[in-house]
Amino acid sequence: MSIRFSQTLLIFTLLGLAVGCNTLARRGDSGVVVARRAQIRSSTAVVAADLLEVNRGDAVEILESLDVQDPSDNTRKERWLRVQMNDAENTEGWIEARNVMPEEVLEASSDCLPIEAAMKTL
């Protein structure tokens, strides 16, 4: 099985668990960055300033969830999360939801799939 196929399968499995558990990010949830690198931005706008780079495994507090019109395709929406980091400045900003997995989804999926091992393969 190719590495690319394995990675794709793993991503869809994690997404399926998220949808199957019916747990979308909500206010007051904590989450974990699942992307290798992502940006906390000042807003959801295309021209927003990057406030902080986060890495896989970084914890965030989810303050708000918002669906925003996709600037490249008006028929689609992108989900963004307003988050707060636990850094010295308590940086607060926006990140695309696809880069964050709610903590409760990770906990629920740990019975089925060792997340730490799975994330190392991405």
C-alpha positions in Angstrom: 0.0 0.0 0.0 1.5 3.4 -1.0 2.3 6.0 1.7 0.1 8.6 0.0 -2.9 6.2 0.0 -2.2 5.3 3.6 -2.1 9.0 4.6 -5.3 9.7 2.7 -7.1 6.8 4.3 -6.0 7.9 7.8 -7.3 11.4 7.2 -10.6 10.2 6.0 -10.8 7.8 9.0 -10.2 10.6 11.4 -12.7 12.8 9.6 -15.2 10.0 9.6 -14.8 9.6 13.4 -15.3 13.3 13.8 -18.5 13.2 11.8 -19.7 9.9 13.1 -19.3 11.0 16.7 -21.3 14.1 15.8 -18.9 16.3 17.7 -18.3 19.6 16.0 -16.2 22.2 17.7 -18.2 24.2 20.2 -17.5 27.2 22.4 -15.5 26.1 25.5 -14.0 23.1 23.8 -10.3 22.5 23.7 -8.6 21.2 20.6 -5.3 20.0 19.2 -3.7 21.2 16.0 -3.5 18.3 13.6 -1.8 20.1 10.6 2.0 20.1 10.4 1.9 23.9 10.5 -0.9 26.4 10.5 -1.4 30.1 11.1 -3.5 31.8 13.8 -4.8 34.8 11.8 -6.3 38.2 12.8 -9.5 37.4 10.9 -11.0 35.0 8.4 -10.3 37.5 5.5 -7.9 36.5 2.7 -5.7 39.5 3.6 -5.7 38.9 7.4 -2.4 39.2 9.2 -0.7 36.0 10.5 -0.4 36.3 14.3 1.2 33.1 15.3 2.4 29.8 13.6 1.2 26.7 15.4 2.4 23.1 15.0 0.9 19.7 15.2 0.1 18.8 18.8 -0.3 22.4 20.0 -3.4 22.8 22.2 -5.9 25.5 21.6 -9.1 26.7 23.4 -12.0 27.0 21.0 -13.9 30.2 21.6 -16.2 30.3 18.6 -17.0 28.5 15.3 -18.0 30.4 12.2 -18.9 29.3 8.6 -17.4 31.7 6.0 -18.1 31.9 2.3 -15.2 30.4 0.3 -13.6 33.3 -1.6 -12.8 31.1 -4.5 -16.1 29.3 -4.8 -19.3 31.0 -3.6 -21.2 27.7 -3.5 -19.0 26.5 -0.6 -18.3 27.5 2.9 -15.2 27.1 5.1 -15.4 26.6 8.8 -13.2 28.8 10.9 -12.5 28.6 14.6 -11.7 31.6 16.9 -9.1 30.2 19.3 -6.9 31.2 22.1 -3.5 29.8 22.7 -1.9 29.1 26.0 1.2 31.1 25.3 2.7 34.1 27.2 0.5 36.5 25.3 -2.7 34.4 25.3 -2.8 34.9 21.5 -6.3 34.9 20.2 -7.3 34.7 16.5 -8.8 32.6 13.7 -7.7 29.2 12.3 -9.3 27.0 9.6 -11.2 24.3 11.4 -9.7 21.6 9.2 -6.4 22.2 11.1 -7.8 21.5 14.5 -9.4 18.4 16.0 -11.6 18.8 19.1 -10.1 17.1 22.1 -13.2 15.0 22.7 -12.9 13.5 19.2 -9.3 12.6 19.9 -10.3 11.0 23.2 -13.2 9.1 21.6 -11.1 7.8 18.8 -8.3 6.7 21.0 -10.2 3.5 21.7 -10.2 2.7 18.0 -6.9 4.1 16.7 -3.8 5.2 18.5 -3.7 8.9 17.6 -0.1 9.6 18.4 1.0 6.8 16.1 -1.4 7.9 13.4 -0.4 11.5 13.5 3.3 10.6 13.2 2.6 9.0 9.8 1.1 12.2 8.3 
